[in-house]
Amino acid sequence: MLISETWPRSGRVTLKPFSEGLTEEEWRRFYECFRDPEIAEWNGSRPLRMPMWLFKRVVMGEVARGDRLGFGILDERGEWLGTVELYDLSRTEATLGILIGAKDRWGKGYGTDAVRAVLRYAFERMNLQRVKLKTFKHNVRAQRAFQKAGFRVVSVLPAPSPRVAISLGPVRQPKPEERRLEDVHMEITREEWQSLG
């Protein structure tokens, strides 16, 4: 696999822009992430049922719209781990979404590396002023990864249902009464990111 020197990177990961085109294997792994019931549960959604050809069309339609920027997360060997995106883009801010679909990589720092890479891209190349996100309160692993990358908690609010959340993987399976009760809203500003060195 050829990896461009211009693609965002941090630690062990490189971010491959969707606009560069995905291989058939990357599309397959991307598609399977959204069909996985456990991953869907952590994202507050249902497993994807649409055929792959339609999934590709939907993703590339979103890329063409210009209000979101998506990347595949590649590990140190160039293997597909998941996706990270900046959506609801404006001239000054964006919302971050991430999904690590390779479950054998959960809890190993790849999500934090991917978040750091996309933040560098957002603040240095796009000149954004703020990046925000929300995740489920019970997703403690995701919150820790975001905090390691510099995010701070802004608020905890009741979670609307259904909707897509941000997930780096579970620490434990929550009890049914704990699921989707509250969202943790987090953000980082350009100045906060620069102060991290």
C-alpha positions in Angstrom: 0.0 0.0 0.0 1.3 3.4 -0.9 0.9 6.0 1.8 1.3 9.6 0.9 3.6 11.8 2.9 0.9 14.5 2.8 -1.7 12.5 4.6 -2.3 13.4 8.3 -0.5 11.2 10.8 0.2 10.9 14.5 1.9 8.1 16.5 1.2 4.8 14.7 -1.6 5.9 12.5 -2.0 7.6 9.1 -5.3 9.1 7.9 -6.2 8.3 4.3 -8.6 10.9 2.9 -11.8 9.4 1.4 -11.2 11.7 -1.5 -8.1 9.7 -2.4 -10.3 6.7 -3.1 -10.5 3.5 -1.1 -9.4 0.0 -2.2 -12.0 -2.8 -2.4 -10.6 -4.3 0.8 -10.9 -0.9 2.6 -14.5 -0.5 1.4 -15.3 -4.0 2.6 -13.8 -3.4 6.1 -15.5 0.0 6.3 -18.9 -1.5 5.3 -18.5 -4.4 7.8 -17.9 -2.0 10.7 -21.4 -0.6 10.2 -22.9 -4.0 9.9 -21.5 -5.2 13.2 -24.2 -5.3 15.9 -21.8 -4.6 18.8 -20.3 -1.6 17.0 -23.8 -0.4 16.1 -24.8 -0.6 19.8 -21.8 1.5 20.8 -22.7 4.1 18.2 -26.4 4.2 19.2 -27.6 2.9 15.9 -28.8 -0.4 14.3 -26.6 -2.6 12.1 -26.5 -1.4 8.5 -28.8 -3.3 6.1 -28.2 -1.5 2.8 -26.2 -3.3 0.1 -22.5 -2.3 -0.2 -23.0 -0.6 -3.6 -25.5 1.8 -2.0 -23.3 2.3 1.1 -20.5 3.4 -1.3 -22.8 5.8 -3.1 -24.0 7.3 0.2 -20.5 7.8 1.6 -19.2 9.4 -1.6 -22.3 11.6 -1.8 -21.5 12.9 1.7 -17.9 13.5 0.7 -19.0 15.5 -2.5 -21.3 17.7 -0.4 -18.4 19.4 1.2 -19.7 19.8 4.7 -17.8 16.8 6.0 -14.3 15.5 5.6 -13.7 11.7 6.1 -10.5 9.7 6.6 -9.8 6.0 6.9 -7.5 5.2 9.8 -4.5 3.1 8.8 -2.2 1.4 11.3 1.6 1.3 11.1 1.3 -1.5 8.4 -1.2 0.4 6.4 -4.1 -1.8 7.5 -7.6 -0.3 7.9 -8.7 0.2 11.5 -11.8 2.5 11.1 -12.8 6.0 10.3 -12.5 9.5 11.6 -14.3 12.5 10.3 -15.0 16.2 10.7 -18.6 17.0 10.0 -21.0 20.0 10.4 -18.0 22.0 9.0 -18.1 25.7 9.2 -15.3 28.3 8.6 -14.4 28.1 12.3 -15.5 24.8 13.8 -16.4 21.1 13.2 -17.7 18.1 15.0 -15.5 15.1 15.3 -16.7 11.5 14.8 -14.6 8.4 15.1 -15.1 4.6 14.8 -12.5 2.0 15.4 -13.9 -1.0 13.7 -11.0 -3.4 14.3 -12.1 -4.7 17.7 -8.7 -6.4 18.4 -7.2 -2.8 18.4 -9.6 -1.4 21.0 -7.8 0.0 24.1 -4.4 0.1 22.4 -4.1 3.9 21.7 -5.0 3.9 18.0 -8.1 6.0 18.6 -6.1 8.6 20.5 -3.5 8.7 17.7 -6.2 9.2 15.1 -7.9 12.0 17.1 -4.5 13.7 17.5 -3.9 13.4 13.7 -7.3 14.9 12.8 -6.9 17.7 15.3 -3.6 18.7 13.8 -5.2 18.7 10.4 -8.2 20.7 11.7 -6.1 23.4 13.4 -3.1 23.6 11.2 -4.4 23.0 7.7 -8.0 24.1 8.0 -7.4 26.8 10.5 -10.5 25.9 12.6 -11.0 27.5 16.0 -12.9 24.7 17.7 -13.6 21.0 17.4 -16.4 19.5 19.5 -17.9 16.0 19.9 -20.3 14.0 22.0 -20.2 10.5 23.3 -22.2 8.3 25.6 -21.6 8.8 29.3 -21.0 5.1 29.8 -18.3 5.1 27.1 -15.5 5.8 29.5 -12.8 4.5 27.2 -13.7 7.0 24.5 -13.7 9.8 27.0 -10.3 8.9 28.3 -8.9 8.8 24.7 -10.4 12.2 23.9 -9.0 13.7 27.1 -5.5 12.3 26.2 -5.8 14.1 22.9 -6.7 17.4 24.8 -10.5 17.5 24.9 -12.3 18.7 28.0 -15.8 18.0 29.1 -18.2 20.9 28.5 -21.5 19.4 29.7 -23.4 16.2 30.3 -27.0 16.2 28.9 -29.8 13.7 28.3 -29.1 11.8 25.1 -31.7 12.0 22.3 -32.5 8.6 20.8 -31.8 7.3 18.3 -28.7 9.1 16.9 -25.1 8.4 16.0 -22.5 8.7 18.8 -18.8 8.5 18.9 -17.2 5.3 20.1 -13.7 4.0 20.5 -14.9 0.8 22.1 -16.3 -0.4 25.4 -14.6 -0.6 28.8 -17.5 -2.9 29.8 -20.9 -3.7 28.4 -23.3 -1.3 30.1 -26.4 -2.5 31.8 -29.6 -1.8 29.8 -30.7 0.9 32.2 -27.3 2.7 31.7 -27.5 2.8 27.9 -28.0 6.1 26.0 -29.2 8.0 29.1 -26.7 10.8 28.9 -24.3 12.4 26.4 -20.9 13.8 27.4 -20.2 16.9 25.3 -16.5 17.7 24.9 -14.5 20.2 22.9 -11.0 21.6 22.3 -10.1 25.1 21.0 -7.2 25.9 18.7 -5.5 27.7 21.6 -5.9 24.8 24.0 -4.5 22.4 21.3 -1.5 24.7 20.7 -0.8 24.9 24.4 -0.3 21.1 24.4 2.9 21.5 22.5 
